[in-house]
C-alpha cells in the first residue's frame, strides 16, 4: 500500500535558483478537478496513514483555496487516511492569507530549503533579494507559532558551512528549526557534473555535526542523524533515503499527471515513468517496468551490502541514486558517508555519550512516526521527510 505521495501540482516557481532540479518548463497546474480524479483513482491503493507532500515548483502558487478544497475532497473520499504537508520556499508567506492553511490543513508540517552560502537561491537572479524574503518569511512563521524544517544542500565548497549553519540555528533556542543536511546531486540543471561532494567528505561533515548535536542535545532534530540514531537503537528505518523497500509504497506525481516511484526518479526522465493518472489505471501503472524495477530492488542488493555490519540500519540506501550515478555494481554511491555516521552513532550509544540526546529525542524515537514531539506549540513540531 502507498504510504508517501510527493505531489508536484505545479512546477511554476517564484524563484529561479541556478541548480534547481525542477525548472519551470511550463505553466501547467493541477485543477481541483484533477486532484479529485487522481485521489479517486488512487484510493484503493492508499494505506491507512499516508503522508501527502505538496511539492513543486512552488506549491503556494496554487493559492489557498486549492488546499482547503483538496482537504475537503480527501476527507470525503479517504476519510482520516491522508496527512498533508508541504515543501515550500516560503517566499509568498503572508500571515493573514496563509496562517490558517498552514495550521488547519497542514498541521504545521512544513519544510523549506536554505543554502548556507546564500548564493544560489535567487529571485530574478538576485540572491540578496531571495534571502531577505526568505528570512522575513521565517520570522513571520515563527511569530505565528510554526516550527519548520530547513533543508540545506551541501557541495564540496560549502561543507565547511555545516557547523555555522547548525550554530546559527542553535542560537534560536526554543524557536530553532529542525534541520536536514543533504548532499547536492548532479541532476536538473547541473546534470552530468559528477559527484558534487565526495562521500568521504560528506560523511565527515555529518560526523562533525553529530559531534556537536550529541554534545548539545538541543531541542531540534537533525536529519539524517536522527534516523541514524533511531535505527541504531533498533527502532527501524524505512524512510527516504535509507531504504530499498520504497517500491510500491512511495509515489511521485507530476503536474501533467505522470507517475514515478518518487519525484527523484521523475528528475531522471520519462524512462522511469509508471504511466499517467489521466490515462492509465493504477493496476497498469503499478505493474509497469519502472514500477517493478523499484519494487524488486530489495532483491538486487550487492553481497557487500548484505554482509556489512550496518546493513540492518542502512537497508542499502537510495535506489534512485544507484541509477543516477550509474553504479553498475548496484551499490549506493554514498555508502562511505553512511558507514561513517553509523559507526560514530553506534560508538556514542555504546559509550553512553548519546544518553542526553536520546532523552531529548525520546518522543520521536519511541513513537517512530514523522513527528519529533518536541515542540511546545501543539501541532507545529512536525518533520517533513524528503530526500
C-alpha angles and dihedrals in degrees: 000000000000114000103167128043120183104197119195098189089173140004093207111119139185091216133059105209111184100232100035116149091210110050114184095257092164142007095244120141134174116253118219086250088059090054093049092048092048096047092049091052093045097043098095089051097050121102123231091262117037127177105213110193119196105215138163155093088330112325094196087071087072087075130237097273092061092061095046091051092044090055092050091050093047092050090051097048103031105014115202095357103099128068110191123214136163142221107206140159085226093218092128095049114136119169097220093049105035110022094087093046092051091046104038103030102029100029090222092299098142132138130184139187129246134173114211093215089056092213111106104045106083146169111212087347093304117121092184091059092047094052094045090053092044098052092043089055092048090052092050092049092051090051088052091055101256125140110201137185119242115208113204120193118208134200129182094276095052103040088101090062094064094089094046088049090052092047094049088054093044089057090064088071113193089001093060117134123237109251137218122192113203132179115236113248127210099244137104111029093354097048117150097024095115128230108348093197123023114245091236091051092046091048091052090049090055091048091050091052091045090054089059095040095051090047096047097037089199129184095259132080124232118208131239087019094062090056093046087054094045096048092044088057089056099255094123132241126224096150130119126300098018104059140090090191102070095104110110091010102067127053131186116203123198130208091257093049097260113151128216135167086260139336088268092063089047088063089060094062143256095305086081096049118124093200139276128294092217093055113021137061120241089242091057094046096046091051095047122118095256091047092051090047090057094043094052099044090102087068094053099058113139116250089238089062096045092053094044117115089233099047095105090057100034099042089203097293132249117347093199090062090049086061096040093054092039092234099187092192089057092239122143105255095222094053091125090057093053092045091054096050096041091051091051095045094049090048091053092049093049093049095045091243090123096052096102092046091049089052092050092048097038097113091054093043096045098045095045094203129119095273130087094211087211103108121106091214111073115240096013102082098081130129124219109210117214133157 
